[in-house]
Amino acid sequence: MVAQKGKDLLLKVHNGSGYVTVAGLRSKRLGFNAETVDITDAESAGRWRELLAGAGVQRASLSGGGIFKDQASDAVVRTAFFDGAILTWQVVIPDFGTVTGPFQIAALEYAGQHNGEVQFELALESAGALAFGAV
């Protein structure tokens, strides 16, 4: 697999009738985490830690930042945050696949310098099972 352009990593949100790309994003990040469940006891071989497979909570986090463009996707994001809504989001990873599922916006920030553009950052946390679709 050859290197991919970062701008081709897309964050999309379902607006009720289809997916729209979140406008203005310059950076995007998707992370997966899984808790471990330690089941080590006095009889564990060589006192090595033992983990229970499939028992921990899995989660994903999405984050991104960019320039505020005041487009339709901005309204969907802003409304979802203030309503505390859980929407279906999709991350398109070029030449790899898509990750789709429910996320809730955990943080939404706007900032601007006197001589610059208005910027925003958002952070999302998974709120249910995610699906992976290969390209």
Beta strands, then each sheet from edge to edge (+ up, - down):
strand 1: 10-14
strand 2: 19-21
strand 3: 25-34
strand 4: 58-67
strand 5: 86-93
strand 6: 97-112
strand 7: 118-126
strand 8: 131-134
sheet 1: 2+ 1- 5+ 6- 7+ 4- 3+
sheet 2: 2+ 1- 5+ 6- 8+
end
